[in-house]
């Protein structure tokens, strides 16, 4: 069955430090992958997506993610974290059947130390 | 810009009440979705619709129903609210391979 795993429930980094959030997926075909961010009390905002082509994708707010088929991973990175990046981050894969439903990971909450 | 709106940001209901959560999108999208978000569980699909009057169960449909009478509107119905339905509810609509989310409704059932 298709699934998405985010092994880190919480991550704390200092402002200005680099960040990597992990995401592993289980999917039979070529996955379409997404990272969303949710600030407190808000809906989900799309950070970036991978459909095909270059395995390093750039997103908004200075985020990037790398698709590694051999590791079934799609980790999110940012070279220098800002206090405003504190939020919850969700990795997701879309089912390419008639439903187009998203399968989400359980999320990683990012805390930023001043 | 795609706009997905939900009728309420916060809602408090009593056990046994019938609850309607409304979602409207302004981009003529065919597919719409209702997700439920709980800590540690991420988002789980309740129901989705791929056209007017067409609906399909998602992963956790028990205790919920939906209505789609017009293309732009997708309603989630809790026939008899229970405390275990206290949660954040997110609506989304789909264009191509991307889903656009509303701001969410935080429902508390007491």
Interface residues (C-beta under 8 A of the other chain):
Chain A: X4 X6 X9 X32 X34 X36 X42 X43 X44 X45 X46 X49 X51 X90 X92 X94 X96 X98 X99 X100 X101 X102 X104 X105 X106 X107
Chain B: X4 X31 X33 X35 X40 X41 X42 X43 X44 X45 X48 X50 X56 X58 X90 X92 X94 X97 X98 X99 X101 X102 X103 X104
